[in-house]
Amino acid sequence: MSGLPTRVEIHEEGPREGFQIEPRTYPLAERAALVEALAESGLPQIQVASFVSPKRVPQMADAAELFAAIRKRTGTRYTALWLNEAGFDRARAVPQVDLVGSLYAYASDAFSRQNNGRGAAEFLQDQRRWVQRYRDAGLAIESACVMTAFGCNLEGEIGEDRLAAVLGELATLLRDEGVSCPTVYLADTVGWANPHSVRRRVDLVRRLLPGVRVGLHLHDTRGLGLANAFAAIEQGVDLFDASVAGLGGCPFCGHAQGTAAGNVCTEDLVFLCHELGIATGIDLERLVDAARLAERLLGRRLDGKLMHAGTLAALRRRA
């Protein structure tokens, strides 16, 4: 396995992805404590909350207060998600938010219409305005994310030709706007990826966008999250989004909406990397403690495997 990366970077999204999809809100102090516990494990980036409509997503209504309550750790970035200019302005007004310039595109037109009320082509063209917004704010474009890059429940599997077209349109947009984008994420938004399609689409991005760093945002909707991550690692991918204890998921998948498994589990992914001899800079035992804290906070059994089985460290010490 000489082709494996020597180090993998993992960005935590559980505090936003997980709690945004929950049917109720949870105490601010407890959520702040979870973010602090995650940071203490050494995670380089944590997406804390989203600045969205409090009427539509009441779970995120106190995003500004949550950021203010967190005792920040040096070496960790505390980021947020926004969907429109009003949300961006709210995020900019909170000094504790580490702003990140990100662009988005959809491979599925039907999913884009369901999620945003606009087709994928119109949504992508709107990213031109976001380039200017970020420029005006003094933010560089750090990444672009292609959502539903593998498929969706409305259109089925997304063909590689469709993904290639979206990547080409994105490249044209960046060229026209005179900006670079060092990282492109492929998001398996509703769990259509498999290891074979992961390998092929990682290669596709590298062929069409030479020099771009490829990241993956994986969901474990149908149990292939870690298998897909391993396939990507074998291809040299060294950047992943993940959610502590497997929190999160897409509200538009599953036999009943909101019942499908969440994102690929952070501590399980870190364990995989460490077992392969790949550094992450993350203290796995502290991360497992944070996962157990999340389970206590939500008051139910969560999907992570390692948090229930334990790491191998103690067993190896006894051996």
C-alpha positions as CSV (number, residue, x, y, z in Angstrom):
1,M,0.0,0.0,0.0
2,S,2.8,2.4,-0.8
3,G,0.4,4.7,-2.7
4,L,-1.5,5.6,0.4
5,P,-1.2,9.2,1.7
6,T,1.0,9.6,4.7
7,R,-1.5,12.0,6.3
8,V,-5.3,12.5,6.0
9,E,-7.1,15.7,7.0
10,I,-10.5,15.3,8.5
11,H,-13.0,18.1,8.9
12,E,-15.8,17.6,11.5
13,E,-19.4,18.5,10.6
14,G,-21.4,16.8,13.3
15,P,-22.3,19.9,15.4
16,R,-24.0,21.4,12.3
17,E,-25.0,18.3,10.2
18,G,-26.2,16.4,13.2
19,F,-28.1,18.9,15.2
20,Q,-29.6,20.6,12.2
21,I,-31.5,17.4,11.3
22,E,-32.7,16.6,14.8
23,P,-36.4,17.1,15.5
24,R,-35.8,19.2,18.6
25,T,-33.3,21.7,19.9
26,Y,-30.6,21.0,22.5
27,P,-29.2,23.2,25.2
28,L,-26.6,25.7,24.0
29,A,-24.1,24.9,26.8
30,E,-24.2,21.2,26.0
31,R,-23.6,21.7,22.3
32,A,-20.7,24.2,23.1
33,A,-19.2,21.5,25.4
34,L,-19.3,19.0,22.5
35,V,-17.6,21.4,20.1
36,E,-14.9,22.0,22.7
37,A,-14.4,18.2,23.3
38,L,-14.1,17.7,19.5
39,A,-11.5,20.5,19.3
40,E,-9.5,19.0,22.2
41,S,-9.1,15.8,20.1
42,G,-7.0,17.8,17.6
43,L,-9.5,18.2,14.8
44,P,-8.3,21.0,12.5
45,Q,-11.7,22.2,11.5
46,I,-15.2,22.0,13.0
47,Q,-18.4,23.2,11.3
48,V,-20.3,24.5,14.3
49,A,-23.6,25.7,12.9
50,S,-25.5,27.2,10.0
51,F,-26.8,30.7,9.6
52,V,-30.2,29.9,8.0
53,S,-33.8,30.9,8.5
54,P,-34.7,30.3,12.2
55,K,-38.3,29.7,11.1
56,R,-37.3,26.9,8.7
57,V,-34.4,25.5,10.9
58,P,-35.1,26.5,14.5
59,Q,-32.4,24.1,15.7
60,M,-29.9,26.7,14.3
61,A,-31.6,29.8,15.6
62,D,-28.9,30.4,18.2
63,A,-25.9,30.0,15.9
64,A,-24.4,33.3,16.9
65,E,-24.8,32.6,20.6
66,L,-23.3,29.1,20.2
67,F,-20.2,30.5,18.6
68,A,-19.8,33.1,21.3
69,A,-20.1,30.4,24.0
70,I,-17.3,28.2,22.7
71,R,-13.8,28.4,24.2
72,K,-11.8,28.2,21.1
73,R,-8.7,26.1,20.8
74,T,-5.6,27.3,18.9
75,G,-5.1,25.2,15.8
76,T,-8.8,24.6,15.1
77,R,-11.0,26.5,12.7
78,Y,-14.6,27.0,13.7
79,T,-16.6,27.4,10.5
80,A,-20.3,27.9,9.5
81,L,-22.6,27.2,6.6
82,W,-24.9,29.8,4.9
83,L,-27.2,29.5,2.0
84,N,-27.8,33.1,1.0
85,E,-26.5,36.6,1.4
86,A,-28.5,37.2,4.6
87,G,-27.0,34.2,6.2
88,F,-23.5,35.2,5.1
89,D,-24.0,38.7,6.6
90,R,-25.1,37.1,9.9
91,A,-22.0,34.9,9.9
92,R,-19.7,37.9,9.1
93,A,-21.2,39.8,12.1
94,V,-20.0,37.1,14.5
95,P,-16.3,37.5,15.2
96,Q,-15.9,34.0,16.5
97,V,-16.7,32.5,13.0
98,D,-13.8,31.5,10.8
99,L,-15.1,32.4,7.4
100,V,-14.4,30.1,4.5
101,G,-15.1,30.9,0.9
102,S,-16.9,27.9,-0.7
103,L,-18.8,27.4,-3.9
104,Y,-21.4,24.8,-4.6
105,A,-22.9,22.9,-7.5
106,Y,-25.4,20.1,-8.0
107,A,-25.0,17.1,-10.3
108,S,-28.7,16.3,-10.0
109,D,-31.1,18.9,-11.4
110,A,-34.1,17.4,-9.6
111,F,-32.4,17.5,-6.2
112,S,-31.3,21.1,-6.8
113,R,-34.9,22.0,-7.5
114,Q,-36.1,20.2,-4.4
115,N,-33.5,21.7,-2.1
116,N,-33.3,25.3,-3.5
117,G,-36.3,25.8,-5.8
118,R,-33.9,26.3,-8.8
119,G,-32.4,24.0,-11.4
120,A,-28.7,23.0,-11.2
121,A,-27.7,25.2,-14.1
122,E,-29.2,28.3,-12.5
123,F,-27.8,27.5,-9.1
124,L,-24.3,27.1,-10.5
125,Q,-24.5,30.4,-12.4
126,D,-25.5,32.1,-9.1
127,Q,-22.1,31.1,-7.8
128,R,-20.6,33.9,-9.9
129,R,-22.3,36.4,-7.6
130,W,-20.8,34.5,-4.6
131,V,-17.3,34.9,-6.1
132,Q,-17.9,38.6,-6.0
133,R,-19.3,38.5,-2.5
134,Y,-16.3,36.7,-1.3
135,R,-14.0,39.0,-3.1
136,D,-15.7,42.1,-1.6
137,A,-15.3,40.4,1.9
138,G,-11.6,39.7,1.3
139,L,-12.1,35.9,1.3
140,A,-10.3,33.6,-1.1
141,I,-12.2,30.7,-2.7
142,E,-10.9,27.7,-0.8
143,S,-13.1,24.9,-2.2
144,A,-16.0,24.0,-4.4
145,C,-18.4,21.1,-3.6
146,V,-20.4,19.1,-6.2
147,M,-23.4,17.8,-4.3
148,T,-25.2,14.6,-5.4
149,A,-22.0,13.7,-7.4
150,F,-22.9,10.0,-7.4
151,G,-26.7,9.9,-7.5
152,C,-29.9,10.9,-5.8
153,N,-33.3,9.3,-5.1
154,L,-35.0,11.5,-7.6
155,E,-32.9,10.9,-10.7
156,G,-31.1,7.7,-9.8
157,E,-27.4,7.2,-10.5
158,I,-25.7,10.3,-11.9
159,G,-23.6,9.3,-14.9
160,E,-19.9,10.2,-15.2
161,D,-20.7,12.3,-18.3
162,R,-23.1,14.4,-16.2
163,L,-20.5,14.9,-13.5
164,A,-17.9,15.8,-16.1
165,A,-20.2,18.4,-17.6
166,V,-20.7,20.0,-14.1
167,L,-17.0,20.0,-13.5
168,G,-16.4,21.6,-16.9
169,E,-19.0,24.3,-16.2
170,L,-17.4,24.9,-12.8
171,A,-14.0,25.3,-14.4
172,T,-15.4,27.7,-16.9
173,L,-17.0,29.8,-14.2
174,L,-13.7,30.0,-12.3
175,R,-11.7,30.9,-15.4
176,D,-14.2,33.6,-16.4
177,E,-14.1,35.1,-12.8
178,G,-10.3,35.0,-12.7
179,V,-10.2,32.9,-9.5
180,S,-8.6,29.6,-8.6
181,C,-10.1,26.9,-6.5
182,P,-7.5,24.6,-4.8
183,T,-10.0,21.9,-3.6
184,V,-13.0,20.2,-5.2
185,Y,-15.2,18.0,-3.0
186,L,-17.4,15.3,-4.3
187,A,-20.5,14.9,-2.0
188,D,-22.4,11.6,-1.8
189,T,-25.4,13.5,-0.5
190,V,-27.9,10.7,-0.3
191,G,-25.7,7.6,-0.3
192,W,-25.4,6.4,-3.9
193,A,-21.6,5.9,-4.0
194,N,-19.8,2.6,-4.0
195,P,-16.0,1.9,-3.9
196,H,-15.9,1.4,-7.7
197,S,-17.7,4.7,-8.5
198,V,-15.5,6.6,-5.9
199,R,-12.3,5.4,-7.6
200,R,-13.6,6.3,-11.1
201,R,-14.9,9.8,-10.1
202,V,-11.8,10.7,-8.1
203,D,-9.9,9.9,-11.3
204,L,-12.3,11.9,-13.4
205,V,-11.8,15.1,-11.3
206,R,-8.1,14.7,-11.5
207,R,-8.2,14.3,-15.3
208,L,-10.5,17.3,-15.9
209,L,-9.0,19.6,-13.2
210,P,-5.3,18.8,-13.0
211,G,-3.6,19.9,-9.8
212,V,-6.8,20.2,-7.8
213,R,-7.0,18.5,-4.4
214,V,-9.9,16.1,-4.2
215,G,-12.0,15.9,-1.0
216,L,-14.9,13.7,-0.2
217,H,-18.1,14.3,1.7
218,L,-19.5,10.9,2.4
219,H,-22.7,9.6,3.9
220,D,-23.2,6.1,5.3
221,T,-26.8,5.9,4.2
222,R,-26.5,2.3,3.0
223,G,-23.5,1.1,5.0
224,L,-20.7,1.8,2.5
225,G,-19.3,5.0,4.1
226,L,-16.1,3.5,5.3
227,A,-15.6,1.3,2.3
228,N,-16.0,4.3,0.1
229,A,-13.5,6.2,2.2
230,F,-11.0,3.4,2.0
231,A,-11.4,3.3,-1.8
232,A,-10.6,7.0,-1.9
233,I,-7.6,6.7,0.4
234,E,-6.3,4.0,-1.9
235,Q,-6.5,6.6,-4.7
236,G,-4.5,9.0,-2.6
237,V,-7.4,11.2,-1.4
238,D,-6.3,12.9,1.8
239,L,-9.3,15.2,2.7
240,F,-12.6,14.1,4.1
241,D,-15.7,15.5,5.9
242,A,-17.1,13.4,8.7
243,S,-19.5,13.6,11.6
244,V,-18.8,12.5,15.2
245,A,-20.7,9.3,16.1
246,G,-22.2,9.2,12.6
247,L,-24.5,12.2,13.2
248,G,-26.3,13.9,10.3
249,G,-27.5,12.7,7.0
250,C,-29.8,14.0,4.3
251,P,-33.5,14.6,5.2
252,F,-34.5,13.5,1.7
253,C,-33.4,9.9,1.9
254,G,-34.5,6.7,3.7
255,H,-37.7,4.8,3.7
256,A,-39.1,7.4,6.0
257,Q,-37.6,10.9,5.8
258,G,-34.9,11.4,8.4
259,T,-34.5,7.8,9.3
260,A,-31.5,6.9,7.2
261,A,-28.0,6.6,8.7
262,G,-25.9,9.8,8.8
263,N,-22.5,10.9,7.6
264,V,-19.4,8.7,7.7
265,C,-18.4,8.5,11.3
266,T,-15.4,10.6,12.3
267,E,-13.9,8.4,14.9
268,D,-14.4,5.2,12.8
269,L,-12.6,7.0,9.9
270,V,-9.8,8.1,12.1
271,F,-9.4,4.5,13.4
272,L,-9.2,3.3,9.8
273,C,-6.5,5.7,9.0
274,H,-4.5,4.9,12.1
275,E,-4.8,1.2,11.4
276,L,-3.4,1.8,7.9
277,G,-0.5,3.7,9.4
278,I,-1.8,7.1,8.2
279,A,-1.4,10.1,10.5
280,T,-4.3,12.4,11.2
281,G,-3.1,14.6,14.1
282,I,-6.1,13.5,16.0
283,D,-6.1,11.9,19.5
284,L,-8.5,9.0,18.9
285,E,-9.2,8.3,22.6
286,R,-10.3,11.9,23.1
287,L,-12.4,11.8,19.9
288,V,-14.2,8.6,21.2
289,D,-14.9,10.4,24.4
290,A,-16.5,13.2,22.4
291,A,-18.6,10.7,20.5
292,R,-19.9,9.3,23.8
293,L,-20.6,12.8,25.0
294,A,-22.7,13.3,21.8
295,E,-24.6,10.1,22.5
296,R,-25.3,11.2,26.1
297,L,-26.4,14.6,24.9
298,L,-28.9,13.1,22.4
299,G,-30.1,10.5,24.7
300,R,-30.1,7.5,22.3
301,R,-27.7,5.0,20.8
302,L,-25.8,6.5,17.9
303,D,-24.3,4.8,14.8
304,G,-20.6,4.9,15.5
305,K,-18.9,1.5,15.9
306,L,-15.7,2.4,17.7
307,M,-17.5,4.4,20.5
308,H,-19.2,1.2,21.5
309,A,-16.4,-1.4,20.9
310,G,-13.5,0.7,22.1
311,T,-10.1,1.2,20.4
312,L,-7.4,-1.4,20.3
313,A,-5.0,0.7,22.3
314,A,-5.7,-0.8,25.7
315,L,-5.7,-4.4,24.3
316,R,-2.4,-3.8,22.6
317,R,-0.9,-2.5,25.8
318,R,-1.9,-5.7,27.6
319,A,-0.6,-7.9,24.8
